[in-house]
Amino acid sequence: MNIKGLIDKLLRGGELNALERAELEKFDPESLRTKLDELERAKLSREEALQQDLAAAQSECDRLRTECGALIRRERINSIAAASGCTEPEYLDFLASRRNIALDDPEAVKSFLAEAEENSPHCFRSRLRSGSGGAAPAASVEGSDAAGPSAPDRIGEIISALGGAPGTERF
């Protein structure tokens, strides 16, 4: 019995005997597809077969070229993100691709990063620069109770107040 007949029998709710079951178990649709491809290829002339091989090779080459380009882009984005302190390289890639930034152009990347850091500061590590921060507190006149204790005195008071607290033995 052929495979189509066995499938029809199963669809009608019939039972398969051991021989029919064995025939279905040895059925391999992939091998049929391979045999069909071989028969189709045998019908082709040598030139047509070579053209078919060339087309397959070109499509594989295109696929590999696309994959290589994606890998190169990902590596460039990761190195740009590491150099700029960006903690979310995927988001940086999204922004760069949305704005069509040429990652090979250092000036374009520099201006893009400046804008991205300004618009999305949460995606970048904070940078501490010497001298940045608040102005130094104005020196108070000693003995002036209106200004309160000076900054070093307040820190000293806090440390002495914490001196007896549990878990602050290092102070």
Secondary structure, DSSP 8 states (H G I E B T S, - for coil): --HHHHHHHHHTT----HHHHHHHHT--HHHHHHHHHHHHHHHS-HHHHHHHHHHHHHHHHHHHHHHHHHHHHHHHHHHHHHHHTBS-HHHHHHHHHHTT--TT-HHHHHHHHHHHHHH-GGGB-----TT-SS-------TT-SSS-S-HHHHHHHHHHHHTTSTT-TT-
